[in-house]
Amino acid sequence: MPTNGTDLEAPEPGTGRSRPVRLNEPSGLRGANGIAFGPDGLLYVAQFLTGRISAVDIDSGEVELVVPPDGPLRTPDDIAFGADGTMYIADVAPGRVWQRSPNGEFALVTDAVVVPNGITCLGDRLFVNEMRSGGRLFELFPDGGSPVLLTEGLAYGNAMRFGPDGRLYYPHMMTDEVLRIPPEGGEPELVVRGVPIPVAVRFDRAGELFVLSCDAAGTITHVDPETGGTSSTVTGVPGLDNAAFDAANRMFVSSFVRGSITELGERGRTRTVLPPGLNGPFGVTVDPAGRTYAADHFGLSSVSGSDGIDQVDVVGGTLPGLPRNVVATGDVLQLVDISGGLHAYDPVRGVSRGRAAGLGELAGIAADSSGRVVLAAPERGQVLAVDETDSVTVLAEGLEHPVGVTLDHHGRCYVSDDRLGRVLRLDEEPVVVLDGLGTPQGIAVSGDELFVVEVEHRRLRRFDPATGTSTVAFRELAVETLPGASGTGSNGEPDGSGRPSSFVDLAVAGDGSLLLAANGEGSVQLLKIDAEGTGEW
C-alpha cells in the first residue's frame, strides 16, 4: 500500500540536530542580464532565469528586490529608462515589452514583438529589437500606436545604444557584426565585423564605443566608429551580458553565466560589486573524488565549502550545450542539455561525446555502475534509459509528469511525479510507494532509504521501503518553484528563450549525505542525515 506523505513526521526542531551546510554563499542576484542606472543612481538588473528585477547600490553592494518573480514579468532580459524615469523592460519568452512607472505601476507597451531583447531610449522615444534569425528593429509608442518597423534581417539582435552621431548601434550576434541606423529607419550601415559573439553595444559618457562579447574569456572591444579600427581587452568575466556607465563614467558589467556585477577600471583593474553566484542551480552531483558539480544552465560549476564556486566551463566554451542536469560516472560527467541531448563530458580535458539526442525536455538523471543512465522526460510522460552502447529504451510511459529519478542498489528505479504528488517504483508496472506529497521533485537513495524533496512544503521526506515509514527529515529548505517558459511567444512562434522549467535536484555524496540544489537562494547544500532518521532543524 502506498504511504501518505503526511502520515508521520519527525520530532520538531530544536533537538540539536545539524543544519544544512552551504557549499557556496547564496547568490546576491540569481542571474544578471540587462543593467541600467536609474534616476536614483542605483543599478537596476534584469534577471532572465528567475523573472526578477533588482536594484544594486554599486558602492555598498546592497541588493533590493524591485520586481519579484510573482509579478507580471516572466523573462526580463534588457531594461532602459526614459527621460521621465519610466523603466522599459523586454520580456523575452512571452514576447512583451512593459513599462513600469516611477511609482511601480506596470502597463503593457506591446505584445507584437517576437523574442524582444535589446531595448533603449532616445529622449522620450523607445526602440526594441528581436533576438532571432531574421529579427526586426522597431520604434515603439508607450502611449499607444502600432510599432514602426525600422529594419529587419537581424542575425540575433541584443543590447543596443544611440551614439553621439544620433544613430542607433546594434549587434548581430550570429554574424559577429555591429551595425547602425538612423532613428527614422533606412539602410543599415556596417560599423565593424569580426567581433566575437557581440552581445551589447555601449557608449561611455565621453562617446567612446565598446562592444561586449558573451564568450568564455569576457572580451570587450573598443571600436572607432569612423574607421572600424578595434582594440580588445580580455576581462576574465565569462558570459558578459551588458554594461552601464555611472555619472562618474565608471564602467560596470554583468555576467549572465555567473550572476555577478563587476566594475572595470583602467589598466585591467577590477572591483567586484557582487561576487559570482549560481543562477539555479538546476542539477547537482559528486564524483568519486568528492568533487561536487552544479549544472547551472549557462555553465558548469564546482562548489565546495572551502573554495566556494569554481567555474568549470561555460556556454561559449567547451560545454556541449546549456546544461540541464548532470551525474558523475567515474571521471566522466553524464550531462543533459535543454535541447534533450545526453553527452559524456570530461571536465578536465573539456571534451565531450554525444550519446543521444532529441529526447525532449529532461529533468532528473541517474546512473548505475554498468554505465546505464536513466532520465526523466516530464513532457513526454516517460522514463528513458541509455545503455553503455548508447541505445535508448523506454522504461515507463504514460506517466503524468515524471521529474526526479533514482536507482537503488538492486537497480530498481524510483520516479517522482510533481503534479500527482507521488513517488513510483518502476516494476513491471509502476507501483505507488509514496502519495499525497507536495510537489515532489529531486529524489535519491542513500543506504536502504529513499529521500524526496517536497518543494511545495520546502522539506525533505525520508522513506523506508521495508517498513513503509515516512518521516520529515528537514524543513524550511531554500527551494522554490518558478514557472518555466512555455516555449512559444504571444504570436505562437517559438520564443527562443531556452529558459528551463524549475527543478530541485537531490544527489548522494560519498559518505551517504545528501546534496541539495537549493534553487531558492542559489546554493548547493549538504544535508547530513543522522542514524535516528532525521537531520531536521
C-alpha positions as CSV (number, residue, x, y, z in Angstrom):
1,M,0.0,0.0,0.0
2,P,1.3,3.5,-0.8
3,T,2.2,5.6,2.2
4,N,0.6,9.1,2.5
5,G,3.3,11.7,2.7
6,T,1.7,13.4,5.8
7,D,1.2,10.3,7.9
8,L,4.2,10.6,10.2
9,E,6.6,13.4,11.0
10,A,9.9,13.5,12.7
11,P,10.4,15.4,16.0
12,E,10.1,19.2,16.0
13,P,13.2,21.4,15.5
14,G,15.4,22.3,18.5
15,T,16.6,18.7,19.1
16,G,20.3,19.6,18.4
17,R,20.4,18.0,15.0
18,S,22.5,19.6,12.3
19,R,21.5,22.3,9.9
20,P,22.2,22.2,6.2
21,V,25.7,23.2,5.3
22,R,26.2,25.6,2.4
23,L,29.0,24.7,0.0
24,N,28.8,28.2,-1.5
25,E,27.3,31.5,-0.4
26,P,23.8,32.3,-1.7
27,S,23.7,34.3,-4.9
28,G,23.2,38.0,-4.5
29,L,21.3,38.3,-7.7
30,R,20.2,34.9,-9.1
31,G,21.4,35.9,-12.5
32,A,22.4,39.2,-14.1
33,N,21.4,40.2,-17.6
34,G,20.4,43.7,-18.8
35,I,21.6,46.6,-16.5
36,A,20.9,50.3,-16.4
37,F,21.3,53.1,-14.0
38,G,18.0,54.6,-12.7
39,P,17.3,58.2,-11.8
40,D,18.1,57.3,-8.2
41,G,21.7,56.3,-9.0
42,L,21.0,52.6,-8.3
43,L,22.0,50.0,-10.9
44,Y,18.9,48.0,-12.0
45,V,19.5,44.4,-13.0
46,A,17.1,42.2,-15.1
47,Q,17.3,38.5,-14.1
48,F,16.1,36.4,-17.0
49,L,16.1,33.0,-15.4
50,T,14.2,33.9,-12.2
51,G,11.8,36.6,-13.5
52,R,13.1,39.3,-11.2
53,I,14.5,42.9,-11.3
54,S,16.8,44.1,-8.6
55,A,18.5,47.3,-7.7
56,V,22.1,47.3,-6.6
57,D,24.0,50.0,-4.7
58,I,27.3,49.9,-6.6
59,D,29.3,51.2,-3.6
60,S,27.9,49.1,-0.8
61,G,26.8,46.1,-2.9
62,E,23.4,46.1,-1.2
63,V,20.6,44.5,-3.3
64,E,17.0,45.4,-3.2
65,L,14.4,43.2,-4.9
66,V,12.3,45.7,-7.0
67,V,10.1,43.3,-9.1
68,P,9.5,39.8,-7.6
69,P,9.0,36.7,-9.6
70,D,5.3,36.6,-9.0
71,G,4.8,39.9,-10.8
72,P,3.8,40.5,-14.4
73,L,7.3,39.7,-15.8
74,R,8.4,36.2,-16.8
75,T,11.8,36.5,-18.5
76,P,13.1,40.1,-18.3
77,D,16.3,40.4,-20.2
78,D,17.1,44.0,-21.0
79,I,15.9,47.3,-19.4
80,A,16.1,51.0,-20.2
81,F,15.0,54.2,-18.6
82,G,13.1,57.0,-20.3
83,A,13.7,60.7,-19.6
84,D,10.8,60.8,-17.1
85,G,12.2,57.9,-15.1
86,T,9.9,55.2,-16.6
87,M,11.6,51.8,-16.8
88,Y,11.1,49.8,-20.0
89,I,11.5,46.0,-20.0
90,A,12.0,43.5,-22.7
91,D,10.2,40.3,-21.6
92,V,11.6,37.7,-23.9
93,A,9.6,34.5,-23.7
94,P,6.0,35.8,-23.8
95,G,7.0,38.4,-26.5
96,R,6.1,41.5,-24.5
97,V,7.5,44.9,-23.8
98,W,6.5,46.6,-20.5
99,Q,6.7,50.0,-18.9
100,R,7.0,50.5,-15.2
101,S,6.2,54.0,-13.8
102,P,8.4,55.6,-11.1
103,N,5.7,54.6,-8.6
104,G,5.8,50.9,-9.6
105,E,2.8,50.6,-11.8
106,F,3.1,48.3,-14.9
107,A,1.5,48.7,-18.3
108,L,1.9,46.7,-21.5
109,V,3.6,48.6,-24.3
110,T,3.2,45.9,-26.9
111,D,2.9,42.1,-27.4
112,A,3.6,42.4,-31.2
113,V,7.3,41.7,-31.0
114,V,8.9,38.2,-31.2
115,V,11.6,37.5,-28.5
116,P,12.2,41.2,-27.7
117,N,15.6,41.7,-26.2
118,G,17.7,44.9,-26.9
119,I,15.8,48.0,-25.7
120,T,16.9,51.6,-25.5
121,C,15.6,55.2,-25.3
122,L,16.4,58.4,-27.1
123,G,14.8,61.1,-25.0
124,D,11.1,60.1,-24.8
125,R,11.4,57.7,-27.8
126,L,11.6,53.9,-27.3
127,F,13.3,51.3,-29.5
128,V,13.5,47.5,-29.3
129,N,14.9,44.6,-31.4
130,E,14.4,40.9,-31.7
131,M,16.8,38.2,-30.7
132,R,16.2,35.7,-33.5
133,S,17.3,34.9,-37.0
134,G,15.5,37.4,-39.4
135,G,14.8,39.6,-36.4
136,R,13.3,43.1,-36.7
137,L,14.1,46.5,-35.1
138,F,11.1,48.7,-34.1
139,E,10.3,52.1,-32.6
140,L,7.5,51.6,-30.0
141,F,5.0,54.1,-28.7
142,P,4.2,53.7,-25.0
143,D,1.2,56.0,-25.1
144,G,-0.4,54.0,-28.0
145,G,0.2,53.3,-31.6
146,S,1.4,50.4,-33.6
147,P,5.2,49.6,-33.7
148,V,7.1,51.2,-36.6
149,L,9.5,48.8,-38.4
150,L,12.9,50.4,-38.9
151,T,14.7,47.4,-40.4
152,E,14.7,43.6,-40.5
153,G,17.0,40.7,-41.2
154,L,18.8,40.9,-37.8
155,A,21.0,37.9,-37.0
156,Y,20.0,37.8,-33.3
157,G,19.8,41.4,-32.1
158,N,20.7,42.3,-28.5
159,A,21.6,45.3,-26.3
160,M,21.9,48.5,-28.3
161,R,22.5,52.2,-27.8
162,F,22.4,55.5,-29.6
163,G,25.8,57.0,-30.4
164,P,27.0,60.7,-30.3
165,D,26.1,60.9,-34.0
166,G,22.4,60.3,-33.3
167,R,22.4,56.8,-34.9
168,L,21.3,53.6,-33.3
169,Y,24.1,51.0,-32.9
170,Y,23.1,47.3,-32.5
171,P,24.8,43.9,-32.7
172,H,24.3,40.9,-35.0
173,M,25.3,38.2,-32.6
174,M,25.4,35.4,-35.1
175,T,27.5,37.2,-37.7
176,D,29.9,38.9,-35.3
177,E,28.9,42.4,-36.6
178,V,27.8,45.8,-35.3
179,L,25.6,47.9,-37.5
180,R,24.0,51.4,-37.2
181,I,20.8,53.0,-38.5
182,P,19.2,56.4,-38.2
183,P,16.3,56.6,-35.7
184,E,13.9,57.1,-38.6
185,G,15.0,53.9,-40.3
186,G,16.7,53.4,-43.6
187,E,19.5,51.2,-44.9
188,P,21.7,49.8,-42.0
189,E,25.4,50.6,-42.2
190,L,28.1,48.1,-41.1
191,V,30.3,49.6,-38.4
192,V,32.6,46.6,-37.7
193,R,32.8,42.9,-38.2
194,G,34.8,40.2,-36.6
195,V,33.8,40.9,-33.0
196,P,33.3,37.5,-31.3
197,I,29.6,37.0,-30.4
198,P,28.7,40.7,-29.8
199,V,26.0,40.8,-27.1
200,A,26.0,44.5,-26.2
201,V,26.9,47.8,-27.8
202,R,27.6,50.6,-25.3
203,F,28.9,54.2,-25.4
204,D,30.6,55.8,-22.3
205,R,30.0,59.3,-21.3
206,A,32.8,60.5,-23.5
207,G,31.2,59.0,-26.5
208,E,33.7,56.0,-26.8
209,L,32.2,52.8,-28.3
210,F,32.6,49.5,-26.5
211,V,31.3,46.1,-27.7
212,L,30.9,43.3,-25.2
213,S,31.3,39.6,-26.2
214,C,29.4,36.8,-24.5
215,D,32.4,34.5,-24.9
216,A,34.2,32.5,-22.2
217,A,37.1,35.0,-22.0
218,G,34.9,38.1,-21.4
219,T,36.2,40.1,-24.3
220,I,35.4,43.8,-24.7
221,T,36.3,45.5,-28.0
222,H,36.9,49.2,-28.3
223,V,35.7,50.4,-31.8
224,D,36.5,53.6,-33.8
225,P,33.1,54.1,-35.4
226,E,34.6,56.1,-38.3
227,T,37.4,53.8,-39.3
228,G,36.2,50.4,-37.9
229,G,39.6,50.0,-36.1
230,T,39.5,47.9,-33.0
231,S,41.4,47.0,-29.9
232,S,40.4,44.3,-27.4
233,T,40.6,43.6,-23.7
234,V,40.1,40.3,-22.0
235,T,38.4,40.8,-18.7
236,G,38.2,37.2,-17.5
237,V,34.5,37.6,-16.8
238,P,32.8,34.8,-18.7
239,G,29.4,35.4,-20.3
240,L,29.3,39.2,-20.4
241,D,25.8,40.4,-21.0
242,N,25.6,44.1,-20.5
243,A,27.3,47.3,-19.4
244,A,26.4,50.6,-17.8
245,F,28.3,53.8,-17.1
246,D,27.6,55.8,-14.0
247,A,27.7,59.6,-13.6
248,A,31.5,59.4,-13.0
249,N,31.9,57.3,-16.2
250,R,32.8,54.2,-14.2
251,M,32.0,51.0,-16.3
252,F,30.0,48.2,-14.7
253,V,29.4,44.9,-16.4
254,S,27.0,42.0,-15.8
255,S,27.6,38.3,-16.4
256,F,24.7,36.0,-17.3
257,V,26.8,33.0,-16.5
258,R,28.0,34.0,-13.1
259,G,25.2,36.4,-11.9
260,S,27.9,38.9,-11.0
261,I,28.4,42.7,-11.2
262,T,32.0,43.9,-11.8
263,E,33.5,47.4,-12.1
264,L,36.1,47.6,-14.8
265,G,38.8,50.2,-14.1
266,E,41.8,51.4,-16.0
267,R,44.8,49.2,-16.9
268,G,42.8,46.0,-16.3
269,R,41.9,46.7,-12.7
270,T,38.6,45.3,-11.5
271,R,36.4,45.6,-8.4
272,T,33.8,43.0,-7.5
273,V,30.4,44.7,-6.7
274,L,28.5,41.4,-6.4
275,P,30.5,38.2,-6.4
276,P,29.8,35.2,-8.7
277,G,26.9,33.0,-7.7
278,L,24.7,30.3,-9.0
279,N,21.7,31.1,-11.2
280,G,19.8,27.9,-10.2
281,P,21.3,25.5,-9.6
282,F,19.3,23.0,-11.7
283,G,21.3,19.8,-11.1
284,V,23.9,18.6,-8.7
285,T,26.3,15.6,-8.5
286,V,29.5,14.4,-6.8
287,D,32.3,12.4,-8.5
288,P,34.3,9.6,-6.8
289,A,37.0,12.0,-5.8
290,G,34.4,14.0,-3.8
291,R,34.2,17.0,-6.2
292,T,30.7,18.5,-6.3
293,Y,29.4,19.8,-9.6
294,A,26.4,22.1,-10.2
295,A,24.6,22.3,-13.6
296,D,23.6,26.0,-13.8
297,H,22.0,26.4,-17.2
298,F,24.7,28.8,-18.6
299,G,27.6,27.0,-17.1
300,L,29.0,24.1,-15.1
301,S,30.5,24.9,-11.7
302,S,32.3,23.1,-8.9
303,V,31.4,24.0,-5.4
304,S,33.0,23.3,-2.0
305,G,32.7,24.6,1.5
306,S,36.3,26.0,1.4
307,D,36.7,27.4,-2.1
308,G,33.1,28.5,-2.9
309,I,32.5,28.4,-6.6
310,D,34.9,27.4,-9.3
311,Q,33.8,27.9,-12.9
312,V,34.5,24.6,-14.7
313,D,33.1,25.6,-18.1
314,V,30.6,27.9,-19.7
315,V,28.4,28.1,-22.8
316,G,30.6,29.5,-25.4
317,G,33.5,27.4,-24.0
318,T,33.7,23.7,-24.5
319,L,30.3,22.7,-23.0
320,P,28.2,20.7,-25.5
321,G,25.1,22.6,-24.7
322,L,23.1,24.5,-22.0
323,P,23.4,22.1,-19.0
324,R,20.1,21.0,-17.6
325,N,21.4,18.3,-15.2
326,V,24.4,16.1,-14.6
327,V,25.5,12.9,-12.9
328,A,29.0,11.6,-12.4
329,T,30.1,8.2,-13.7
330,G,33.7,7.9,-12.6
331,D,35.8,10.7,-14.0
332,V,33.2,11.5,-16.7
333,L,30.1,13.5,-16.3
334,Q,26.9,12.5,-18.0
335,L,25.3,15.8,-18.9
336,V,21.9,16.5,-20.3
337,D,21.2,19.8,-22.1
338,I,18.0,21.7,-22.5
339,S,17.6,20.6,-26.1
340,G,17.2,17.0,-25.0
341,G,20.7,15.7,-25.6
342,L,22.8,13.4,-23.5
343,H,26.6,13.9,-23.5
344,A,29.6,12.2,-21.9
345,Y,31.7,15.2,-20.8
346,D,35.2,15.2,-19.5
347,P,35.5,18.3,-17.3
348,V,39.3,18.1,-17.1
349,R,40.0,18.0,-20.8
350,G,36.9,19.9,-21.9
351,V,35.8,17.3,-24.4
352,S,32.5,15.6,-24.9
353,R,30.8,12.8,-26.9
354,G,27.2,12.9,-27.9
355,R,25.3,9.8,-26.7
356,A,21.7,10.6,-27.5
357,A,19.7,13.5,-29.0
358,G,16.1,14.6,-29.4
359,L,14.9,13.2,-26.1
360,G,12.7,16.2,-25.3
361,E,12.7,18.2,-22.1
362,L,14.6,16.3,-19.4
363,A,14.8,16.8,-15.6
364,G,16.2,14.1,-13.3
365,I,19.1,11.9,-14.2
366,A,20.7,8.9,-12.5
367,A,23.3,6.2,-13.4
368,D,24.4,2.8,-12.2
369,S,27.7,1.0,-12.1
370,S,27.1,-0.6,-15.5
371,G,27.1,2.7,-17.3
372,R,23.3,2.8,-17.7
373,V,21.9,6.3,-17.5
374,V,18.2,6.9,-16.6
375,L,16.4,10.1,-17.5
376,A,13.0,11.6,-16.6
377,A,11.3,13.2,-19.7
378,P,8.4,15.0,-18.0
379,E,6.6,16.5,-21.0
380,R,6.6,13.1,-22.7
381,G,5.5,11.3,-19.6
382,Q,8.4,8.9,-19.9
383,V,11.4,7.5,-18.1
384,L,14.2,6.6,-20.5
385,A,17.3,4.5,-20.2
386,V,20.5,4.9,-22.2
387,D,22.8,1.8,-22.0
388,E,26.6,1.6,-22.5
389,T,26.1,1.2,-26.2
390,D,24.1,4.5,-26.3
391,S,20.9,2.6,-27.2
392,V,17.8,4.4,-25.8
393,T,14.9,2.4,-24.4
394,V,11.6,3.4,-22.6
395,L,11.4,2.2,-19.0
396,A,8.0,3.7,-18.4
397,E,5.5,5.8,-20.4
398,G,2.0,7.2,-19.9
399,L,3.1,8.9,-16.6
400,E,1.7,12.3,-15.7
401,H,4.8,14.4,-15.1
402,P,7.9,12.4,-14.1
403,V,10.7,14.7,-12.9
404,G,13.1,13.0,-10.4
405,V,14.7,9.6,-10.9
406,T,17.0,7.5,-8.8
407,L,18.3,3.9,-8.7
408,D,18.6,1.7,-5.6
409,H,21.4,-0.9,-5.0
410,H,19.2,-3.5,-6.7
411,G,18.9,-1.4,-9.9
412,R,15.2,-0.6,-9.2
413,C,14.1,2.8,-10.5
414,Y,12.1,5.3,-8.4
415,V,10.4,8.2,-10.0
416,S,8.8,11.4,-8.6
417,D,5.7,12.9,-10.2
418,D,5.4,16.5,-9.1
419,R,1.9,17.0,-10.5
420,L,0.3,13.9,-8.9
421,G,2.3,14.3,-5.7
422,R,3.6,10.7,-5.9
423,V,6.8,8.6,-5.9
424,L,6.6,5.5,-8.1
425,R,8.7,2.4,-8.2
426,L,9.1,1.0,-11.8
427,D,8.4,-2.7,-11.5
428,E,6.7,-4.5,-14.4
429,E,4.0,-1.9,-13.8
430,P,4.6,1.4,-11.9
431,V,3.8,1.0,-8.2
432,V,2.9,4.0,-5.9
433,V,5.2,3.9,-2.9
434,L,4.5,7.5,-1.6
435,D,1.4,9.6,-2.2
436,G,0.0,12.9,-1.0
437,L,3.3,14.8,-1.4
438,G,3.6,18.5,-2.1
439,T,5.4,18.9,-5.5
440,P,7.9,16.1,-5.1
441,Q,10.9,16.6,-7.3
442,G,14.5,15.6,-6.5
443,I,14.8,12.1,-5.2
444,A,17.8,9.9,-4.1
445,V,18.5,6.6,-2.4
446,S,21.1,6.6,0.4
447,G,21.7,3.2,2.0
448,D,18.4,1.4,2.1
449,E,16.2,4.5,2.3
450,L,14.6,6.9,-0.2
451,F,14.7,10.7,0.2
452,V,12.5,13.1,-1.7
453,V,12.3,16.9,-1.8
454,E,8.7,18.3,-1.4
455,V,9.1,21.7,-3.0
456,E,5.7,23.0,-2.1
457,H,6.3,22.4,1.6
458,R,10.1,23.2,1.4
459,R,11.0,20.0,3.2
460,L,12.9,16.7,2.7
461,R,11.0,13.5,3.3
462,R,12.6,10.2,4.3
463,F,11.1,6.9,3.4
464,D,11.9,3.3,4.4
465,P,10.6,0.9,1.7
466,A,11.0,-2.1,4.0
467,T,8.7,-0.7,6.7
468,G,6.7,1.9,4.8
469,T,7.6,4.5,7.4
470,S,7.8,8.1,6.2
471,T,9.3,11.0,8.2
472,V,10.2,14.6,7.6
473,A,14.0,14.9,7.8
474,F,14.5,18.7,7.1
475,R,12.1,21.7,7.0
476,E,12.4,25.2,5.7
477,L,14.7,24.3,2.8
478,A,15.8,27.1,0.5
479,V,13.8,25.7,-2.5
480,E,11.1,27.2,-4.7
481,T,9.0,26.5,-7.8
482,L,9.3,29.0,-10.6
483,P,7.4,28.7,-13.9
484,G,9.4,27.9,-16.9
485,A,9.0,29.3,-20.4
486,S,6.1,27.9,-22.4
487,G,8.1,27.5,-25.5
488,T,6.1,29.9,-27.6
489,G,5.7,33.7,-27.7
490,S,2.5,35.7,-27.8
491,N,2.1,35.1,-31.6
492,G,2.6,31.3,-31.3
493,E,6.1,31.3,-32.8
494,P,9.0,29.6,-30.8
495,D,10.1,32.0,-28.1
496,G,13.8,31.1,-28.4
497,S,14.3,31.8,-24.8
498,G,15.7,28.5,-23.6
499,R,14.6,29.1,-20.0
500,P,14.3,25.8,-18.2
501,S,11.4,24.6,-16.1
502,S,12.1,24.7,-12.4
503,F,13.6,21.6,-10.9
504,V,15.1,20.9,-7.4
505,D,17.7,18.2,-7.7
506,L,19.0,15.9,-4.9
507,A,22.1,13.7,-5.0
508,V,24.1,11.4,-2.7
509,A,27.6,12.2,-1.5
510,G,30.2,9.5,-0.9
511,D,29.5,9.3,2.9
512,G,25.8,8.9,2.3
513,S,25.0,12.6,3.0
514,L,22.7,14.4,0.6
515,L,23.4,17.3,-1.8
516,L,20.6,19.7,-2.4
517,A,20.3,22.1,-5.3
518,A,18.9,24.9,-3.2
519,N,17.4,26.9,-6.1
520,G,15.6,29.3,-3.7
521,E,18.9,31.1,-2.9
522,G,21.4,29.9,-5.5
523,S,23.5,27.5,-3.4
524,V,24.3,23.8,-3.1
525,Q,23.7,22.5,0.4
526,L,25.0,19.4,2.3
527,L,22.3,17.6,4.3
528,K,23.7,15.2,6.9
529,I,21.2,12.6,8.0
530,D,21.6,11.0,11.4
531,A,21.0,7.4,12.3
532,E,17.8,8.2,14.2
533,G,16.1,9.1,11.0
534,T,16.3,12.8,10.8
535,G,18.6,15.7,10.5
536,E,15.8,18.2,10.9
537,W,16.3,21.7,12.2
